[in-house]
Amino acid sequence: MEQAVLDGIRRAVQAAHKVVHTAKLDSCDVDDIDEVIDALDHELARPHPNKNTLATYLNSLARSLRSEPPASDAYVQLNDAMRDAGILEN
């Protein structure tokens, strides 16, 4: 995976982390989302992140944010990063 794509994923994950900790989200369990973000950070720290592992965690994070209006920008950013990486789940 290209470095620019990985950087886009990192920025999207950071945006999601920020919104989860600053916005009032109705149906999200912040601890569960933090676990997903921690797993993503761990995978992204590897020299060659596994695309399938990233896809699993990114899709989980996106599903958690999808129905939360305060998280709409972070959700769009995640989708864009996943599309750029070729791992967007329909």
Buried (B, 14 or more C-beta within 10 A) or exposed (E): BEEEBBEBBBBBBBBBBEBBEEBEBEEBEEEEBEEBBEBBBEBBEEEEBEBEBBBBBBBBBBEBBEEBEBBEEBBBBBBBBBEBBEBBEE
